[in-house]
């Protein structure tokens, strides 16, 4: 099929996302444009493929294939946090497995009667999050398509690099194409007794609380105060002791993903060292629905991951892990395999999503770090499970936290570059 391209411009990627597939891939794929739905890239803000530099595989073959894409972190990107791409957006930028499945012919099998949903992925980071000016190259592979219980599934993986340096790996990726009836019949996440078994959490042997700890909750006004950096209004008068000019906090704008926090329990959860529950109201015109996808509106699993990370940040701030906005970078702990399992969806009819995050490890490397598990619900139904979700506060140290809580007017610690600390490898 000589008429089918082996690379795409940004404009062609946008045509694949929201226009005619024939404008991107040529007349061989024209029939797909007559189907009620088809596999697409996201539109608008979530179309994160700047260009496709290589396409390998036989079009319409339903076999193996490879695609190489690029995403540059520009200074005007909507998602920036401390001049970096956030964790979940970095994962989402490797979204062209969608494109590759279409290129390999999935729409000719589903005929537009089944839609894409991510099922499983294992993600690990290997360095700090990319900064403004850096370009991420994603090398994405589909190994096989299989039919199972009446649905098409495909197995995929990718490597992401920056200047040839490993940034992110995604392994054991599984996605599928499901009818509306199959999606409605899904049972969601099913946890076993073993999954709920109480186990001891991990903390340093010389752990001391930075601020008095107690169960609490944040209403909508307190969450907004926290978002604005008003720690004392959010968490209470004890937080007036933190000597900060402009605290790092949870994002607003398009990444405003938490409305209320009904419970923060510093000794809760199955590991006994921290539990938090947060809520977020869904509206049919939410931007992440209307652009993902234009003919199949559903919240992306990666953004659900980001929601749970924000919830964890609230818990850690209540623990006393606070710092200056120009001092702290929230990013993953390198070399930890985080597992994402999706067994349900958030769509326009969903009213409220709930995030429950359970801390399993707290410590310093020397920056504060946390490993946690998360469970997300859509209108009470468990739909997403994240195991070994990680977060570290690059730029902070235990000594710096002590100075903050002692009220010492220390100058902010400058950002470290993206070199990784000496560190632990977990899986």
N, C-alpha and C positions, 0 to 999 in steps of 0.2 A: 504494500500500500504506500507507494511513493508519495502520494498526495498528502499523507498525514504528517504533520510537523514533528520534529524531534526536540524542539525548544519553543517556549512561549514568552512573549513580552508581558509586561504588566497589564496592558490593555487587553490582551488575549486572555489572561487569567481572569480579568474582570468580566469578560464576555462569558467565560465558562461559569462564573459565579452567578450572574444575574441576567445574562443575555441568551443568545442562541449558541448551542454547542457547535453548530456548524461553522460559526464565525471563528471559533477557536481551533477546531480540529478538522474542518473541511467537510465536503459533501458526504464522505463515507459515514459520518455520524448524523446526518440530517434527520433521519427518521426519529432519533431520540427527542427532537424538539416537538414532536407530536404527542409525546406521552404526558400523562397528567402530572407526574413529578419525574425528576431524574436526579442522579447524584450530582452535587455541585460543590464548589468552594463557598464559604460564607460570603456575603455581600458587605459592603460598607466598612465600618470600623473593624470588623473581624476578618476581612479579606487581607491576610497577612503575607501572602506570597508575592514578593516584589517581582520575581522573574523565575522562570523554569529554564535551567541551562542545559539539561540533558533528560531525555526520555528514552528508556530502553524497554524492549518487549514488543511482542506482536500485537498490534491493535485488534480488539475484539476476540482475542484468543482465549480469555479466561484461564491464563496460565500465570507465569511469573513475570515480574516487571520491576523497573527501577526508575525513580525520578529524583533529580537533584534540583533543589530550590534555594533561593536566597531571601533573607530578610535583614534590612539594615535598620538599626536603632537611630532614627533621626531625632534632632532636637525638638521637632514639632509633633512627635507622636503623641496621641491622646492618652496613652497608658502610662507614661513615664512616672516612676517613683524614685526619687533621689537620683535622677538622670540615668536610671536603669530600666530595663524591661522587667516586669514582675514575673515571678515564677511561673504561674499558670499561663500567662500570655506567651512566655518562652516555649512552653510545651505546645500551645495552640498554633504557634507559627510553623510547626512541622506538620501542617494540616493536609499536605498534598497527597497523603494516602487516599483521600477522597477522589482527587483528580485521577490518580493512577488506576483506581478501581473502575472508574468510568472509561478511561482509555483502554483498559483491558476487556471492556465489554459488558459490565454488569447490567447496564440498563437494557440491553437486548435480551437479558434473561428475566428481569423483573417486570419489564414493560411498563414501568412507572407505577406499579401496584404495591411496591414495598419500598420502604425508606431506610436510609442509613442510620445506624445507632452504634456508638462505641460500646464494647462490652468489657474488655480487659486491657490493661497496660501496666508495665512495670517501668518506672522512670528513675533514673539516677543522674545526678549532676556531678561534675568533675572539677569545677572551678567556680569563681564568682559569676554573678549575673552580668551579661553584656551591658556596656555603657554606651552612651551617645557616641556615634561615630563608628561603632563596631558592627560588622556584618556576620550574621549566622548563616552557615551553609548546612542544609539538611540533606542527607543522603538516605532516601526512603526506599524500602524494598517490600514488595508483596511476594510471599513465598508460595501461596497456594489459595485456591478457592475450594470450598467444600459445601455440600448440601447437607443440612442437618435439621431434622424435625420440620421439614417443609420450608426452611429458610436458607438463604445463601449466606455463608460466612466467609471471611478471608482473614489470613494470618499475615501480619506485617511487623516491621521493625524499622527503626531509623537511628542514625548517628548524627549529632549536631556538632559542628566545630566552629571556632573563631580563629582566623589566621592559622588554620591547621591544627590548633590546640583543641583537644577534646573538651566539649562543654556539657553535652547531654547525651545520654543513650536512652532509647525506649526499646524495650524488649517484650516478647510474649504478647504483642498487640493482637487483639481479636476484635473485629467489627462485623456487623451483620446487616442484612436488609430484611425488614419485617413489615408485615401488613398491619393495618390499623387494628384489626381484630387480635392479632398476636400481641401487639403492644398493650392493648387494653386488658388482656388476660394474664399479663406478667405478674408474678407473685412478689417481685421486689427482692431485696436482700433478705436472705434467710440465714439467721445466725444460729449456731448450735450451742449446746450447753458449754462446750469447750471454749467457744468464742467469748462466752460471758464469765468464764472462770476468773475469780479474783486472784491476782498475782502481785507480788511486791514490786513497786516502782523503784527506779534508780535515781539517787541524789548523792551529791558529795557527802562524805562522812562528817565534814565540818560545816554543813549547810546551816545558815542562819537566815531568818526572815529579815528582809530589808524594811518592811513596814508591817504593822499588825494585820493578821489575816483573819477573815471571817467570811461566812456565806453572805452573798449579797446579790442584788439584781440591778440592772440598769433599764430605766424606762426610755422612751424615745427621746425625751429632752436630754437625759443624761448621756445617751449615745451621741447626740449632736454636740454636746459640750465636750465629750471626749474627742470627737472628730475635729473640733476647733482647737484642741490642745489645752482645754480647761480641766486638768486632772482632778482638782479639788472638788469641783461641781460634780464630776462624774463619779469619783470614788470616795469622796469624803475629805474632811479637814486634814487628816494625816498626810495627804498628798501635797499639801501646801509646803511641806518641808523639802520637797524635791527642788533643787536649785537649777531650774531650766528656763532658758529664754523662750524657746519655741519647741515644745516636745514633739518628737516623732509619734505618730498615732496611726489610726486606720484611714484609708483613703476615702475621699468623697468623689464628686463628679460622676463620671461614667463607671467608676469602680466602687460606687456606694452600694454595698451588698449586705449590710447589716442594719436592721431597724431597731431591734430590741434585744436585750440580753436577760432572759427571765431567771437565769441561775448562773452564778459563779461560785464554785465550791472548791476551796484550796486543798481539801483533803478527800475530795470525792473521786468517783470513777473506779473502775475495776482494779487500778493499780494504786489507788489511795493517795495520789500526789497531785490531783487536779482534774477538775471537770468543768466544762462550760457549755451552756446551751444558748443559742442565739436564733433569732427569727428574722425573716425578710419577706415582705409582701410582694407578690407578683401581680403585674398589670399586663393586660393583653398587648399594650403598645410599648412595652419595655424594649429598649434598643437591641438587647441581645437576643430577643425573640424575632423581631421583625427582619433582622439581617441574617439570621441563622436558622433556616435557610429561606430564600424568598418564596418557595412553594412548599415548605415543610418546616414551620416555625417551632423550634425547640431550643431550650437552653443548652449550650455546649457543656460537656462533662468537665472540660478544663476550667471553665468559669466556676463550676460547682467546687472544684478543688480550691480555687482562689477564695471563694466564700468561706470555706473551712479554715483557710490560713488566716483570714481576717479575724475570725472568731477566736482562734488560738492567740492572736496578738492581743486581743482584749484581756484574756486570762493572764497572759504574761505581764502585761502592764499592771494589772491589779496585784500581781506578785511583787511588783517593784522594779521590774526590768524596764526602765524608762531611760531615754536619752534625748539629745538634741536632734532636731530634724535634719540638720546638716552634718550630723555625726554618725547616724545609725543607718545601716543598710540591712533590710530584712531579706534574707536569701536562704536557699536550702543548705543543709549540711552535706558536704561532698561525700560521695562513695556510699550512700545509703540507698538501698532499693525501696522505693515507695510504690506500693501497689494500689492501683485504681480499679475498682470493680463497679460497673454501672448496670443496674437491673431495673431501671424505670426512667421516667422522663418528666421534665417540667415544661408544660405547654401553656398556651394562652388561657386555658380554663383553670389552671392551678391557682389557688388563692394564696397560700403561704408555704414557704419552705423553712425547715428547721434544721439547724446544724448542731450536732453534739460532738464535742471533742474531748477525748480522754488522754491525759498526759501519762506517758510511760517512762520517760527519762528526762531529767534536768541536769545541767552541768555547765562547765566552762572549758573552752578549748584554745586560747583563753577567753574568747568571746562567749557570751551566754548562748547556750543552744538547748533545743528541746526536740524530743521525738514523741509523737502522739499518734493515736488512731482517731478516725472521724467517721461519723455516720450521718448521712443527710436524708431528710424526709420531705416528701411532697404531700401536703395535706394529710400528714400522719402516716404515710406509707414509706417505709425505708427503701431508698432507691439507689444510693451511692455509698460505697464503703471505701475508705482510704486507710491503708495500713502502713505504718512507719512514715507518716507525714512529718517532714522536718522543717525546722526554722532556726536560723542563727542570726544574731544581731551583730553583724560585722561593724567594727568601729568602737564597740564597747568592750570593757574588761571588767572583771570582778572589782578591781581597785577603783576604776572609774565610777562604777555603781556606788561603791562605798562613799566616794567623794560627793556624788550627787545627793545622797541621802544624809550626809553630814552637813550639807548646806555650803560646801566649799565652792567658791567661784572659780573653778578650774576652767581653763580654755577648752573648747571642744577638741577632742582627739581627731586629727585629720583622717580622712578616708584612707584605708589601705587600698592598694590596687588589688587586682583580682587574683593575686597569688593565694594559693590555698595554704592554710596552716598545716603544720605537721599533723597528720591525723589518723583518727580511728577509722577503721573500715568496718561497716556493719552491713548486714543484709537482712 
